Each structure stands twice: as structure tokens, then as C-alpha cells.
Amino acid sequence: MHIKTETVERHTLAVIVDNEPGILARIAGLFTARGYNIQSLTVSEITQDKAVSRITIVTSASPPVMEQIIAQLDRLVPVHKVVDLTVAGDHVERELALVKVAGSGDRRIEALRLAEVYRARVVDATISSFVFEVTGTISKIDKFVELMGEVGLVEVARTGIVAIARGREAA
């Protein structure tokens, strides 16, 4: 017997929807009901009148499953468009994190030095702690958080991925 294995790939989806109550729950429910995992989810209004929102979803699936996810999202009534940015071509992905670090003496100095290397901004400071704002790729933020763990990491808050296609055209 030969078992066929399909490769699971990470995909970033841009979903343009009417901004109405319950749409996020319906989309999350679609993933949950079918056993799909959402690795990152961000939502923002994208029109002046606040009538349309963009939902950015990061998930992993095999190509046939990804086609199924996109088709099911497309069938939801308030969904205008679904674009798999991963397949569509070049795109830019970023995440923002707030990282709280406590410490004194050499640990405090090292935290500031690392923040400078990672281009993190100090957005709050007390005598015993800092809150840094860092933006970038998932791997950059993961590494920054890992390093801050060695100098007094207290807490991390992350936004999730935002992504946009490169070039002149909208997703």
C-alpha cells in the first residue's frame, strides 16, 4: 500500500469583507468546524465610511485543502474577495510586538543595546522596566523576544501578521 503525503505550506490570506457584526465569528467558525488552524488573525477597517474590513489570516494547509478553504471563504455572503498572497506573488508581511523587560544595572544596559540592534523603540520606561515596540518579520520578533528572555523578559503582546501585495495593484 502506498500512502500519498501532501506538503503542508504556510499561506497568508487577505479577505475583504463587509464590516458587519458576526462576520469574524463566521470566518473563525468556518476554520474551527473543519479543523483548520489559524496561526495569525488581524482585522482592520479599510474604507473611510468603515463599511469594509480586511481580515488577514495566516494558516497552514496542503494545496488542495487551501483551495477548499478559499472556496468556502468565497461562498460567505459578506465576503467580497479572498486573495492568497502567498500564491499571488511577492508581498510584504510585518508584525508589531510590545515587549516588557525588567532589570537593573548590566541587564538594563544589555536590554537597551539589544533594542538598538533590533531597531526597537522604547515606548515606556520606569526606573525598573522598559516597554519596547518592535516591528518586523515573525523571525525577527521571535529572536528579539528570545534574547530579551535572557535579560529580564516580563511580558509580550503581539499584533499578528499584516500583509500586503507588492506592486501597483490591490490584493
C-alpha positions, 0 to 999 in steps of 0.5 A, spaced: 500 500 500 502 506 498 500 512 502 500 519 498 503 525 503 501 532 501 506 538 503 503 542 508 505 550 506 504 556 510 499 561 506 497 568 508 490 570 506 487 577 505 479 577 505 475 583 504 469 583 507 463 587 509 464 590 516 458 587 519 457 584 526 458 576 526 462 576 520 469 574 524 465 569 528 463 566 521 470 566 518 473 563 525 467 558 525 468 556 518 476 554 520 474 551 527 468 546 524 473 543 519 479 543 523 483 548 520 488 552 524 489 559 524 496 561 526 495 569 525 488 573 525 488 581 524 482 585 522 482 592 520 477 597 517 479 599 510 474 604 507 473 611 510 465 610 511 468 603 515 463 599 511 469 594 509 474 590 513 480 586 511 481 580 515 488 577 514 489 570 516 495 566 516 494 558 516 497 552 514 494 547 509 496 542 503 494 545 496 488 542 495 485 543 502 487 551 501 483 551 495 477 548 499 478 553 504 478 559 499 472 556 496 468 556 502 471 563 504 468 565 497 461 562 498 460 567 505 455 572 503 459 578 506 465 576 503 467 580 497 474 577 495 479 572 498 486 573 495 492 568 497 498 572 497 502 567 498 500 564 491 499 571 488 506 573 488 511 577 492 508 581 498 510 584 504 508 581 511 510 585 518 508 584 525 508 589 531 510 586 538 510 590 545 515 587 549 516 588 557 523 587 560 525 588 567 532 589 570 537 593 573 544 595 572 548 590 566 541 587 564 538 594 563 544 596 559 544 589 555 536 590 554 537 597 551 543 595 546 539 589 544 533 594 542 538 598 538 540 592 534 533 590 533 531 597 531 526 597 537 523 603 540 522 604 547 515 606 548 515 606 556 520 606 561 520 606 569 526 606 573 525 598 573 522 596 566 522 598 559 516 597 554 519 596 547 515 596 540 518 592 535 516 591 528 518 586 523 518 579 520 515 573 525 523 571 525 525 577 527 520 578 533 521 571 535 529 572 536 528 579 539 523 576 544 528 570 545 534 574 547 530 579 551 528 572 555 535 572 557 535 579 560 529 580 564 523 578 559 516 580 563 511 580 558 509 580 550 503 582 546 503 581 539 499 584 533 499 578 528 501 578 521 499 584 516 500 583 509 500 586 503 501 585 495 507 588 492 506 592 486 501 597 483 495 593 484 490 591 490 490 584 493 
